[in-house]
């Protein structure tokens, strides 16, 4: 599982860097959950790691000035190991 936020935050619009991040996780086929403080995405380990690499590159290219990322290994039932 990966959880991430991109900055700068924009309250009135959906910034290009946020759209780029969402596109990456969608195209990677991850299960996505958007929350008030960030976005979570789950999938197989290699699938998530490949998406994180692409997410970092593409969101920075789209204008992100900061990306916070947390990667967690989940057990088979979706909980922590």
Secondary structure as UniProt FT lines:
FT   STRAND          2..7
FT   HELIX           16..27
FT   TURN            28..29
FT   STRAND          31..35
FT   TURN            36..37
FT   STRAND          38..42
FT   HELIX           45..61
FT   TURN            62..63
FT   STRAND          66..71
FT   TURN            76..77
//
